[in-house]
């Protein structure tokens, strides 16, 4: 009985030490890596345009433009032509 207890105690100590060493290694790796990685090669923030239908801001490259208006989607462009929002 004493031998079984000793073996279980050794296994428990091994598992606890292994858990904490893995945790310390992960913490060290997290400290080395940057907190906020750079944005996919974009150093300059995108110019944002406001959707004239719903008010959401979208990057200028993704905005749908129509005459004097900007939209976040084709659906909002079509809806705006049918019935402009009441503001």
Secondary structure, 3 states (H helix, E strand, C coil): CHHHHHHHHHHHHHHHHHHHHHHHHHHHHHHHCCCCCCCCCCCCCCCEEECCCCCCEEECCCCEEECCEEECCHHHHHHHHHCCCCC
